[in-house]
């Protein structure tokens, strides 16, 4: 497993049930802003990782965009989120701002990010 994949696992595991993050947020929280697409690719390679709540990550517009694979689909992601109390429309959309996870500075500091960078991330996501 690469360091990037391990960082993604750490971040996604922080997201509590009933909350979601965007691929871009994960990228920001691992210290690689603008790498949302790479986060998606890396997450796909983490299939089967234990205790990995992948379903809590979706696009920034609040739309489930998983194309599906042998194990999971958009419907699977929808069902997992609904089981956690997240309301999803029939178009696989949710109110991103209502359900967005916003970790505090202390939580972000556990990710060993530079304090100045943490301030930038906090400002970006209005935390």
Secondary structure, DSSP 8 states (H G I E B T S, - for coil): --HHHHHHHHHHHHS-TT-BEEHHHHHHHTT-TT-HHHHHHHHHTTTT-TT--GGGEE-TTSB------SS--HHHHHHHHHHTT----TTSB--HHHHB----HHHHHTTT--HHHHHHHHHHTT-
